[in-house]
Amino acid sequence: MNLEAIETLITNDIFDQMVQASSDRLKMNADFINSLNVFPVPDGDTGTNMSLSLESGAKYEADDASTEVGHLAASLAKGLLMGARGNSGVILSQIFRGFAKSVEGKTTLTAKDLADAIANGAKTAYKAVMKPTEGTILTVVRKAAEAGNEAVKNSENLAEIMQTIDVAANEALKTTTDLLPVLKEVGVVDSGGQGLVFVFDAFSDVLNGKDVSEYKHEPDEAEINEMVDAKHHQSVQGKINPEDIKYGYCTQMMVRLGKGLQVSKEFDYDTFYEYLAGLGDSLLVINDDEVVKVHVHTEHPGDVLAWGQQFGDITKIKIDNMRWQQEEIIEQDDTPVATPEKQEAPETAVIAISSGAGISKLFNSLGVTHIISGGQTMNPSTADIVAMINNSGAKQAIVLTNNKNIFLAAEQAVEVAEIPTKIIHSRTIAQGMAAMLEFNPEEALDDNAEAMEANLDTVKSGSVTIAVRDTTLDGREIHKDDYMGLVDGEIVNTASDLMDATIEMVNLMLEEDSEIVTVIYGKDANKEQADELRNAILDIDDDLEIEIHEGDQPVYPFLVSVE
């Protein structure tokens, strides 16, 4: 259905529609964006990162009661900043940071205001990246901005201007394949650029009066589980003391609307949501015409169920005691819970991003004081990192990213953290551990950061994972379900067997002066396979020192470092 096109001004209501529609559009297409990942590894999460980032921004904007678009844009930018995940999410946040700065103080937006704001968003995003690369989301936003600036010279029609910007973004997206050789070889467009195009598509549809209700969809079970995992990730981190969990019961239910003997209320989403929001946090409410699904962390699960029962009968009830679960995790991890009463806060908090209980224990043994759970399949947000820094009780902090896709979120966290903080740009777990060998709690923050950064390249990092699709990359034919060996981020070999792929990868990593090989096996490998790998490495060179550790990491059965 076609609605009336917006020709003159973007009001607060229209801006809200644009933001919410773009968030819905990204969420609907997150899996498609993920599929554009160049490397056929099971951690291509650009779509997920951008969707979760914009979802955070959209919530901040929706919760802002201001009638000024400038104020709403600032809330959007703040929500994006705090919710930003992965480099793609951070760049998206920078685009809207520049957008918000441009429209500051404006009650409504004209076509020129809109074009200027997108242009300032492009400028801000380019400044945020140390070495801007063409053929990425940056190219898409720059070309879109240039088209908008040209269009407003001849027209004041908002719908036309935004459509021009959107068309230019789509055309620029097509060029990314040729601008980046790796995209051309695989035959895909840039995933981050595709995400931005979906945002501009939604903006254009709203301003041109198109029906955007189709962007909203009922998530399937896998999507709901992913959303629930994200909510847990935000509220229950690593070594948190069970007593510090504010809302202890993870409560989930499904209500069949209008069914049952206790129905006394007609379902209204806002009313239903607002009551539950007062009972706890990490709230998700997802509905269609027949059912509503709920996830919330609360102290009163009975009140949640009683509320739901007023709208229909309840099925699929699940209540977990998160404090008890955390006690179990801590017992299994066999590490003490650090509380202000039991352990004095360190002068310098050393914070590491870690993706497995075993890896976390290794980092703790090297002097890391705080762990943020995350990494390959769930990049922590800026807010996650800020919260850990600010709640550490320390006077200063160091953050080990251990993944290049966390660099920008960590750097944004430094800007808003309450204490001086330095980022160690470790790309891998192995680099993070190498950096810790240079940490000295007696040294000044700047001196520690310099020494730790300098030690990153003293170690080679290898990882083995499974291909999620057929592709050809760097002239190498890769088949779905092949095991791939990656050394410092580059695919160096493939094999149909896990052990064959791992042994060959290690052989390629070894040099004449190699002395130590460290093997960390994950959830998809076992001690027997790790011992088999040890023997195979010794067959190659029996002078090598080999260390074996259980890491519990997902995605990568083996992580290997060579020094």
C-alpha positions in Angstrom: 0.0 0.0 0.0 1.2 3.5 -0.8 0.9 6.2 1.8 1.4 9.9 1.4 5.0 10.9 0.5 6.8 13.3 2.8 7.7 16.4 0.7 8.7 19.2 3.1 9.8 18.4 6.7 10.9 15.5 8.8 9.0 15.8 12.1 9.7 13.9 15.3 7.1 11.3 14.4 8.5 10.8 10.9 12.0 10.5 12.2 10.9 7.9 14.7 9.3 5.9 11.8 12.5 6.1 9.8 14.6 4.9 12.7 12.3 2.0 13.7 11.8 0.9 10.1 15.6 0.8 9.5 16.1 -1.2 12.6 13.4 -3.7 11.5 14.8 -3.8 8.0 18.3 -4.7 9.3 17.0 -7.3 11.7 15.0 -8.9 8.9 18.1 -9.1 6.7 20.8 -9.9 9.3 21.3 -13.4 8.1 21.7 -12.3 4.5 24.3 -9.7 5.5 26.1 -12.4 7.5 26.2 -14.6 4.4 28.3 -12.0 2.6 31.3 -12.6 4.8 34.3 -13.2 2.5 35.8 -16.0 4.6 33.6 -19.1 4.7 34.0 -19.3 8.5 31.1 -19.8 11.0 31.7 -16.4 12.6 30.6 -14.0 9.8 28.5 -11.8 12.0 28.4 -8.3 10.3 24.6 -8.5 10.0 24.1 -9.5 13.6 26.4 -6.8 14.8 24.8 -4.1 12.8 21.3 -5.2 13.7 22.0 -5.3 17.5 23.8 -2.0 17.3 21.0 -0.2 15.5 18.4 -2.0 17.7 20.1 -0.3 20.7 20.0 3.1 19.0 16.4 2.6 18.0 15.4 1.9 21.6 17.2 5.0 23.0 15.4 7.0 20.3 12.0 5.5 21.0 12.4 6.1 24.8 13.1 9.8 24.2 9.9 11.9 24.6 11.4 15.0 22.9 9.5 16.5 20.0 12.8 17.8 18.5 14.4 15.8 15.8 17.8 17.0 16.8 17.3 15.6 20.3 16.0 12.3 19.0 19.0 12.0 16.7 21.3 12.6 19.6 19.5 9.7 21.5 19.9 7.5 18.5 23.6 8.3 18.3 24.1 7.6 22.0 22.2 4.3 21.8 24.3 3.3 18.8 27.5 4.3 20.6 26.7 2.2 23.7 25.3 -0.8 21.8 27.9 -0.8 19.0 29.3 -4.3 18.3 32.0 -5.2 15.9 33.7 -2.7 13.5 30.6 -2.5 11.3 28.4 -1.6 14.2 30.9 1.1 15.4 31.2 2.6 11.9 27.4 2.7 11.7 27.4 4.5 15.1 29.9 7.0 13.8 27.8 7.8 10.7 24.9 8.7 13.0 27.1 10.5 15.4 28.0 12.8 12.6 24.3 12.9 11.5 23.3 14.0 15.1 26.0 16.7 15.3 24.7 18.2 12.0 21.1 18.4 13.1 21.8 19.5 16.7 19.1 22.0 17.9 16.8 21.4 15.0 13.1 20.8 15.6 12.4 19.5 12.1 14.6 18.7 9.1 14.4 20.0 5.6 15.8 18.1 2.6 19.0 20.1 2.8 19.2 19.3 6.5 19.0 15.6 5.7 21.6 15.8 3.0 23.9 17.8 5.2 23.5 15.3 8.0 24.3 12.3 5.9 27.3 14.1 4.5 28.6 14.9 8.0 28.0 11.3 8.9 30.2 10.2 6.1 32.9 12.7 7.2 32.8 11.5 10.8 32.9 7.8 9.8 36.0 8.4 7.7 37.7 10.2 10.6 36.9 7.4 12.9 38.9 4.8 10.9 42.7 5.1 11.0 43.2 3.7 7.5 40.0 4.1 5.5 39.5 1.4 2.9 37.5 2.0 -0.2 35.1 -0.8 -1.3 33.5 -0.8 2.2 30.6 0.8 4.0 32.7 4.1 3.9 32.5 4.1 0.1 28.7 3.6 0.2 28.0 6.4 2.7 30.4 8.8 0.9 28.8 8.3 -2.5 25.3 8.5 -1.1 26.3 11.8 0.6 27.7 13.2 -2.6 24.5 12.4 -4.4 22.4 14.0 -1.7 24.5 17.2 -1.8 24.1 17.5 -5.6 20.4 16.7 -5.5 19.5 19.5 -3.0 20.9 22.1 -5.4 17.8 21.4 -7.6 15.1 20.2 -5.3 13.6 20.7 -1.8 11.4 17.6 -2.0 12.4 15.2 0.9 11.1 12.1 -0.7 13.0 12.7 -3.9 16.2 13.6 -2.2 16.2 10.5 0.0 15.4 8.3 -2.9 18.3 9.8 -4.8 20.6 9.1 -1.8 19.3 5.6 -1.6 19.8 4.9 -5.3 23.4 6.2 -5.0 24.0 4.0 -2.1 22.8 0.9 -4.0 25.0 1.8 -6.9 28.0 2.4 -4.7 27.4 -1.0 -3.1 27.7 -2.6 -6.5 31.1 -1.0 -7.0 32.6 -2.5 -3.8 33.0 -5.8 -5.6 35.5 -4.2 -8.0 37.2 -1.9 -5.5 38.3 -4.7 -3.2 40.0 -7.6 -5.0 39.0 -10.1 -2.3 35.3 -9.2 -2.8 35.7 -9.6 -6.6 37.3 -13.1 -6.2 34.5 -14.3 -4.0 31.8 -12.5 -6.0 30.1 -10.6 -3.2 29.5 -7.0 -2.2 30.7 -5.5 1.1 28.6 -6.8 4.0 28.8 -3.5 6.0 27.9 -1.5 2.9 24.9 -3.8 2.3 23.8 -3.2 5.9 23.9 0.6 5.4 21.9 0.2 2.1 19.1 -1.5 4.0 19.1 1.5 6.4 18.8 4.0 3.6 16.2 1.8 1.8 14.0 2.0 4.9 14.5 5.8 5.2 13.5 6.2 1.6 10.5 4.0 1.9 9.2 5.9 4.9 9.7 9.3 3.2 8.1 8.1 0.0 5.0 6.8 1.8 5.6 3.1 1.3 4.2 0.5 3.6 7.1 -0.6 5.9 5.0 -3.0 8.1 6.4 -5.9 6.2 9.8 -5.2 7.7 8.4 -6.5 11.0 8.4 -10.3 11.2 7.9 -13.0 13.7 11.4 -14.3 14.6 11.9 -18.1 14.3 13.1 -20.2 17.2 16.8 -19.8 16.3 16.5 -16.0 16.1 14.7 -15.8 19.4 17.4 -17.9 21.0 20.1 -15.6 19.6 18.2 -12.6 21.0 17.9 -14.3 24.4 21.7 -15.1 24.3 22.4 -11.5 23.6 20.3 -10.3 26.5 22.1 -12.8 28.8 25.4 -11.6 27.4 24.6 -8.0 28.3 23.5 -8.8 31.9 25.6 -11.8 33.1 29.4 -11.4 32.5 32.2 -13.8 33.2 33.2 -13.7 36.9 30.3 -11.7 38.3 29.5 -12.4 41.9 26.1 -14.2 42.1 25.0 -11.8 44.9 25.6 -8.9 42.5 22.9 -10.1 40.0 20.1 -7.7 40.5 17.4 -9.8 38.9 17.9 -13.4 39.6 15.3 -15.4 37.7 15.4 -15.7 33.9 11.8 -16.1 33.1 10.4 -17.1 29.7 6.8 -17.9 28.7 4.5 -18.0 25.7 0.9 -16.7 26.0 -1.9 -17.9 23.6 -3.7 -14.6 23.3 -7.4 -14.7 24.1 -7.4 -18.3 25.1 -8.1 -19.8 28.5 -10.4 -19.2 31.5 -8.5 -16.3 33.2 -8.5 -13.8 30.3 -9.5 -10.4 31.5 -7.5 -8.0 29.3 -7.3 -7.3 25.5 -3.7 -7.4 24.3 -2.0 -4.1 23.7 1.7 -4.3 23.1 2.8 -1.1 24.8 0.7 -1.8 27.9 1.9 -5.4 28.1 5.6 -4.4 27.6 5.5 -1.5 30.1 4.2 -3.5 33.0 6.9 -6.2 32.4 9.6 -3.5 32.1 8.8 -2.5 35.6 9.5 -6.1 36.9 13.1 -6.5 35.7 15.5 -6.0 32.8 16.8 -7.9 29.7 13.2 -7.8 28.4 12.1 -9.2 25.1 8.4 -9.2 24.0 7.7 -10.7 20.6 4.2 -11.2 19.3 1.9 -11.9 16.3 -1.9 -12.1 16.2 -2.1 -15.4 18.1 0.8 -15.6 20.6 3.2 -13.4 22.6 6.6 -14.6 23.7 8.4 -13.2 26.7 11.9 -13.2 28.1 12.7 -11.2 31.2 15.2 -11.2 34.1 13.2 -10.5 37.3 12.9 -11.1 41.0 9.2 -12.0 40.7 8.6 -14.7 38.1 5.2 -15.4 39.6 4.1 -11.8 38.8 5.3 -12.3 35.2 3.2 -15.4 34.8 0.2 -13.8 36.5 0.4 -10.8 34.1 0.6 -13.1 31.1 -2.4 -15.2 32.2 -4.7 -12.1 32.1 -4.2 -12.1 28.3 -4.4 -15.8 27.5 -3.3 -19.2 28.6 0.4 -19.9 29.2 2.6 -22.5 27.5 6.3 -23.2 27.4 7.2 -21.8 30.8 10.9 -21.8 31.6 12.4 -20.2 34.8 16.1 -20.4 35.6 17.8 -19.3 38.8 20.7 -17.3 37.4 22.4 -16.9 40.8 22.5 -20.6 41.2 23.7 -21.0 37.6 26.5 -18.5 38.2 27.6 -20.4 41.3 27.8 -23.5 39.2 29.9 -21.8 36.6 32.3 -20.4 39.2 32.6 -23.9 40.8 33.4 -25.5 37.4 35.8 -22.7 36.6 37.5 -23.3 40.0 38.3 -19.6 40.4 37.4 -17.4 43.3 34.8 -14.7 42.9 36.3 -11.2 43.2 34.2 -8.8 45.3 35.2 -5.5 46.8 34.9 -6.9 50.3 37.1 -10.0 49.6 39.7 -8.6 47.2 41.2 -5.2 47.0 40.7 -3.5 43.6 43.9 -3.5 41.5 45.6 -0.3 40.7 45.4 -1.3 37.0 42.5 -3.4 35.8 43.6 -5.7 33.0 40.5 -6.7 31.0 40.6 -9.4 28.4 37.9 -10.5 25.9 37.7 -14.3 26.2 35.6 -16.9 24.5 36.0 -20.0 26.7 36.3 -20.9 30.4 39.7 -22.5 29.9 41.0 -19.5 28.0 39.7 -17.2 30.7 41.7 -19.3 33.3 44.8 -19.0 31.2 44.4 -15.2 31.1 43.8 -15.0 34.8 47.0 -17.0 35.4 48.9 -14.4 33.4 47.6 -11.5 35.4 44.3 -10.6 33.8 42.0 -9.2 36.5 38.7 -9.1 34.6 37.1 -11.1 31.8 34.5 -10.0 29.3 32.8 -13.0 27.7 32.7 -12.7 24.0 34.8 -13.0 20.8 34.1 -14.7 17.5 30.4 -15.3 17.6 29.3 -12.6 20.1 31.4 -9.4 19.9 30.9 -7.4 23.2 29.3 -4.0 22.8 30.9 -0.7 23.7 28.6 -0.6 26.7 29.8 -4.0 27.9 33.4 -2.8 27.8 32.6 0.5 29.5 30.7 -1.2 32.3 33.6 -3.5 33.0 36.1 -0.6 33.0 34.0 1.6 35.2 33.0 -1.2 37.6 36.5 -2.5 38.0 37.3 -0.3 41.0 40.7 0.4 39.5 42.3 3.7 38.9 43.3 2.9 35.3 42.7 0.0 32.9 44.1 -1.9 30.0 41.8 -3.8 27.5 43.1 -6.8 25.5 40.7 -7.0 22.5 42.0 -10.4 21.2 40.0 -9.9 18.0 40.4 -7.2 15.4 36.6 -6.9 15.1 36.5 -5.5 18.6 39.1 -2.7 18.1 36.7 0.1 17.3 34.2 -0.8 20.0 37.0 -0.8 22.5 38.4 2.5 21.3 34.9 4.0 21.6 34.7 2.7 25.2 38.0 4.5 26.0 36.3 7.8 25.0 33.5 7.5 27.5 35.2 5.5 30.3 35.5 7.1 33.7 39.2 6.2 34.2 42.3 6.4 32.0 42.3 3.3 29.7 44.6 1.9 27.1 43.8 -0.6 24.3 46.1 -3.4 23.4 45.2 -4.2 19.8 45.7 -8.0 20.0 44.1 -9.7 17.1 44.1 -13.2 18.5 44.1 -15.0 21.9 47.8 -15.9 21.3 48.7 -12.3 20.8 46.8 -11.3 24.0 48.7 -13.9 26.0 52.0 -12.7 24.5 51.1 -9.1 25.5 50.5 -10.2 29.1 54.1 -11.5 29.3 55.1 -7.8 29.2 52.7 -6.5 31.7 54.2 -5.2 34.9 51.8 -3.9 37.6 54.5 -1.6 38.9 55.0 0.3 35.6 53.1 3.3 34.4 50.0 2.8 32.2 51.6 4.3 29.1 54.8 2.3 29.6 52.9 -1.0 30.0 50.7 -0.3 26.9 53.8 0.4 24.8 55.6 -2.7 25.9 52.6 -4.9 25.5 51.8 -3.6 22.0 55.5 -4.2 21.0 55.2 -7.9 22.0 52.2 -8.7 19.9 54.1 -9.8 16.8 56.5 -12.1 18.6 54.0 -15.0 18.2 52.4 -16.6 15.2 48.7 -17.4 15.6 47.0 -20.4 14.0 43.4 -21.5 14.2 41.4 -24.3 12.6 37.7 -24.1 11.8 35.1 -25.5 9.4 34.0 -24.0 6.1 30.3 -23.1 6.1 30.0 -22.9 2.3 31.8 -23.6 -1.0 34.0 -20.8 -2.3 37.2 -19.9 -4.0 39.6 -17.6 -2.2 43.2 -16.6 -3.1 42.9 -19.2 -5.8 42.2 -22.0 -3.3 39.0 -24.0 -3.8 37.2 -24.5 -0.5 34.4 -27.0 0.0 31.6 -26.8 2.6 32.5 -28.8 5.7 36.2 -28.7 4.9 38.5 -27.9 7.8 40.6 -24.8 7.2 43.9 -23.7 8.8 44.2 -19.9 9.2 47.6 -18.4 10.2 47.4 -14.7 11.3 44.0 -14.5 9.6 45.0 -16.0 6.2 43.7 -19.4 5.0 46.8 -21.5 4.4 45.4 -25.0 4.0 42.3 -27.1 3.9 41.5 -30.8 4.5 38.5 -33.0 5.0 39.9 -34.3 8.3 40.4 -32.1 11.4 43.7 -33.6 12.4 45.1 -33.6 8.9 44.2 -29.9 8.6 45.7 -29.0 12.0 49.0 -30.9 11.6 49.5 -29.4 8.1 48.8 -25.9 9.4 51.3 -26.3 12.3 53.9 -27.5 9.9 53.4 -24.4 7.8 53.8 -22.2 10.9 57.1 -23.7 12.1 60.4 -22.1 11.3 64.0 -23.0 12.0 64.2 -21.0 15.1 60.7 -22.0 16.5 61.0 -23.1 20.1 57.5 -23.3 21.8 54.2 -24.5 20.4 51.1 -23.9 22.5 47.9 -25.8 21.6 44.5 -24.8 23.0 41.7 -27.3 22.2 38.1 -26.1 22.1 34.6 -27.6 22.5 34.8 -29.4 19.2 38.0 -31.3 20.0 39.3 -33.3 23.0 42.4 -34.2 25.0 43.1 -37.3 23.0 43.2 -35.3 19.8 45.4 -32.7 21.4 47.8 -35.5 22.5 47.7 -36.9 19.0 48.6 -33.4 17.7 51.5 -33.2 20.2 53.0 -36.4 18.9 52.6 -35.3 15.3 54.4 -32.0 16.0 57.3 -33.9 17.8 57.6 -36.1 14.8 58.3 -32.9 12.8 60.8 -31.5 15.3 61.4 -33.3 18.6 63.3 -30.3 20.1 60.1 -28.2 20.3 58.5 -27.5 23.7 54.8 -28.2 23.5 52.1 -26.9 25.9 48.5 -28.3 25.8 45.6 -26.4 27.4 41.8 -26.9 27.4 40.3 -23.7 26.2 36.5 -24.6 25.8 36.3 -22.1 23.0 33.5 -22.4 20.3 34.0 -22.2 16.5 37.7 -23.2 16.6 38.5 -26.8 17.6 42.2 -25.8 17.8 44.1 -22.6 18.5 47.8 -22.9 18.0 50.6 -20.4 18.7 54.3 -20.7 17.7 57.1 -18.7 19.3 
